[in-house]
């Protein structure tokens, strides 16, 4: 297995590996070590159907189910696509298209759940001729550049996360009443620790509504500052997809966002499996009520 750095602070391209559900234990253990250490892994020229992707992903741990109200709800495959299950194109103004379009904001997968996701595995199946890149940013590198006293203050902070908050930035109808009821705002620690390496990262992104205990204006300023730090040059990497690419990234330590493409004239299909987290980031019994921003 050959590892080639993608940036100076995170990410590795993994060569000479063919990902299959029955990959030998030694190679699989090497992939796990590389993932924990480098936060993001790129595998080129892979071949797998959806069943093989699910089976391979399960070797890392339990998978999340997809959200209610989206295509394939309740399954283990998220289709990041402008295609409907029958192969037709989504209407650009439909609920399903608007819901996915919010992925153009910097975010971390499933931070709006009480137990946020550990990792995501995204596989490219159909790629448009232009556009549709995915960009990644290291919140671990951002955290580690802060002075020790500032890190200690952030370590004690809690923020609220909501899927409706990120979707409302696109359109108030992007999230259904069913989705809002099923996924109310949840508290998350502002800093998340990798239990294997002990390294810490910021848990930020478009799902964050506010930092508990701060005035809204101060909360917005802090979150904007931290996102700017995480996404500054040197902390990011942008990937132009080719069919057969697989990227696995650590949601505990990486933000990501999509880039636009022609959703009317192009076809795009990437499939994502999401590893469930080990547990909540906020201690049981902590009672925090979400507040309105209006």
HELIX and SHEET records of a PDB file:
HELIX    1   1 UNK A   25  UNK A   38  1                                  14    
HELIX    2   2 UNK A   50  UNK A   58  1                                   9    
HELIX    3   3 UNK A   95  UNK A  101  1                                   7    
HELIX    4   4 UNK A  102  UNK A  104  5                                   3    
HELIX    5   5 UNK A  139  UNK A  145  1                                   7    
HELIX    6   6 UNK A  148  UNK A  155  1                                   8    
HELIX    7   7 UNK A  163  UNK A  168  1                                   6    
HELIX    8   8 UNK A  177  UNK A  182  1                                   6    
HELIX    9   9 UNK A  216  UNK A  230  1                                  15    
SHEET    1   A 7 UNK A   2  UNK A   5  0                                        
SHEET    2   A 7 UNK A  12  UNK A  15 -1                                        
SHEET    3   A 7 UNK A  40  UNK A  43  1                                        
SHEET    4   A 7 UNK A 246  UNK A 250 -1                                        
SHEET    5   A 7 UNK A 119  UNK A 126 -1                                        
SHEET    6   A 7 UNK A 269  UNK A 275 -1                                        
SHEET    7   A 7 UNK A  78  UNK A  81 -1                                        
SHEET    1   B 3 UNK A 236  UNK A 239  0                                        
SHEET    2   B 3 UNK A 134  UNK A 138 -1                                        
SHEET    3   B 3 UNK A 254  UNK A 258 -1                                        
SHEET    1   C 3 UNK A 186  UNK A 189  0                                        
SHEET    2   C 3 UNK A 158  UNK A 161 -1                                        
SHEET    3   C 3 UNK A 208  UNK A 211 -1                                        
SHEET    1   D 2 UNK A 191  UNK A 193  0                                        
SHEET    2   D 2 UNK A 200  UNK A 202 -1                                        
END                                                                             
